[in-house]
Amino acid sequence: MNNSESAAVNSRRTGQSCPTHATKRGDLYCLTCEVVVCAECLIGSREHSRHSVDTVRDTYAGRFQETRAKLDSLNSHIKSLRREAEKCLVVLETVRRNEASMLDRLDRLMAEAKAQVVGASKKYAEQLEPLLLTTRLKSHNRDRIVDKIDGLSEGEFLVQQAEINRQCDGLMGNSMYSIPEQGDGSDDIECSLLPKIETLHHDLALDGRRFIPLSYIDRYAVKWNLHLERTDKLLLHLDTKEMIDLQGNFLFVLEILDRLPLKKTRIVVSIELPADMSHQITRVLSNDFSQLQNEKFHTKDGLVRIKYGIGPEDPTTERNCYEFTLQKYRNKLRSVRDEMIEWKKYNIGHLIMEVCPSSGSKLTALQQSPAMIDANGVRWQLKVSINGKGTKGFVGAFLTKCTPQCGGWYDFFIELVHPRSERQNRVFKGCHQFEKQETVKLQQFMAVVFLDKFLDNGTLHFRFGIKMED
């Protein structure tokens, strides 16, 4: 102990009395009980006589040294933080002084990087296709190896491990077509460029439902309307009404997962499109549904964990999927473009009608829109009446021509706007020959609607349009 520490210890020498014997000086310390004691405590107490006891001075010196070491470590840590803060301050000041030049340099580097990217684009495009083919090939064979392992018992795996490892090493080769060699067994890995079928997880509740929907949108943006049917068998139904133009061979994969790791039951059925005129395809997945109710497939919650997916069986079908989706979006874009061009020809007016339906009460409302003046200077108005009870109402609407000029044939539409979905709008379209009279009423647009579905903050939005036929 150095002089400064000795002085610190001496300056703290206790003058504390013994907590038990107030007239005695507590010069001793019970290490077992962590309390100050005196000599009389050791003589008169059997408890302390069996404990580890040392002088207060020696105990304090050791404990003080331990705490002093922690304080020294804390001081070093704080000094380190201060040095880091000083470094950050220096860097910050440097950045602020050179901010403009650094930004200019970044701009130059960005321009150079863009030029390099543009120049390398062709090179990487040429490498992409063979790389994708190699990746697909090796991914497919990797999946075959995994499926093979899943189907082996522990003993069979040990027997075939060397061959499986050799196949894995073959797939890790640098050659584009580096594949495992063929063996004599029926389960050997095959060279194939099959597209990957992605599967989705689903927890199946065996609650007595006969039909179980499994519809989803695959990686090619193709929507599959699927559902399972439970009878004494397990059936798959596919609705192909929206897939008339899709052709090719497809595979549906159903995996029923076991509670044991890596164990599963795999079912694969083939589907050929297009279907017949019924637009329905049915496949048998299992001839005995009771086999799938085995407890080994059930989770703790009584659910059956499955993975399912459907996808192209060959590259030609995969290309058909891409072309089908592309054509679908082209048609949708063309339809929207034509509709936008058509709507631009109309003179549009609006009517915002306040409606406050209440349950069980009768509702009557009548309102007309502000005048809409078309390109020929003719004034038009929309009048709307609502009669109903509660949230269900009978909507009647008619157009009025308020100007005697410009008689003739007009195209028109009256539309009740849905606040959240344009597809649910109620539209009435037609044409009518207006005479050159000051006021002519057009036949009514009538519909029964649930008003609460069309309400937007207590209002109904009507839109109407007029254009003279060419």
HUPEBEL-V357636 format. One line per field, one symbol per residue. ss: DSSP state (H for helix, E for strand, C for the rest). phi: phi as a letter, one per 40 degrees, with the letter a starting at -180 (. if undefined). A space follows every 10 residues. Layout:
# HUPEBEL-V357636
ss = ???
phi = ???
This chain:
# HUPEBEL-V357636
ss = CCHHHHHHHH HCCCCCECCC CCCCECCEEE CCCCEEECHH HHHHCHHHHC CCEEEHHHHH HHHHHHHHHH HHHHHHHHHH HHHHHHHHHH HHHHHHHCHH HHHHHHHHHH HHHHHHHHHH HHHHHHHHHH HHHHHHHHHH HHHHHHHHHH CCCHHHHHHH HHHHHHHHHH HCCCCCCCCC CCCCCCCCCC CCCCCCCCCE EEEEECCCCC EEECCEECCC CCEEEEEEEE CCCEEEEEEC HHHCCCCEEE EEEEEEECCC CCCEEEEEEE EEECCCCCCE EEEEEECCHH HHHCHHHECC CCEEEEEEEE EECCHHHHHH HHHHHHHHHH HHHHHHHHHH HHHHCCEEEE EEEECCCCCC CEEEEEEECC CEECCCCCEE EEEEEEEEEC CEEEEEEEEE ECCCCCCEEE EEEEEEECCC CHHHCEEEEE EEEECCCCCE ECCCEEEEEE HHHHCECCEE EEEEEEEECC
phi = .ccccccccc cbdcbcccdc bccbcccbbc cccfbcbbcc ccccbccccc ccbacccccc cccccccccc cccccccccc cccccccccc cccccccbdc cccccccccc cccccccccc dccccccccc cccccccccc cccccccccc cccccccccc dccccccccc cccccdbcbc ccbccccccb cabcccccbb caccccbgcc bbcbcabccc gccbcbacbb bcbbbbbbcb dcbcccbhbb bbbbbbcccc dgbabbbbbc bbbcccccfb bbbccacbcc cccccccccc cgcbcbbaab accadccccc cccccccccc cccccccccc cccccccbbb abbcbbcbcg bcbbaaabcc cbbcccgccb bbbbbbbaag cbbbbbaacb cbbccfchcb caabbccccb acccccbbbi baccccbcbb ccdccbabbc cccbcbfgbb bbbbabaccc
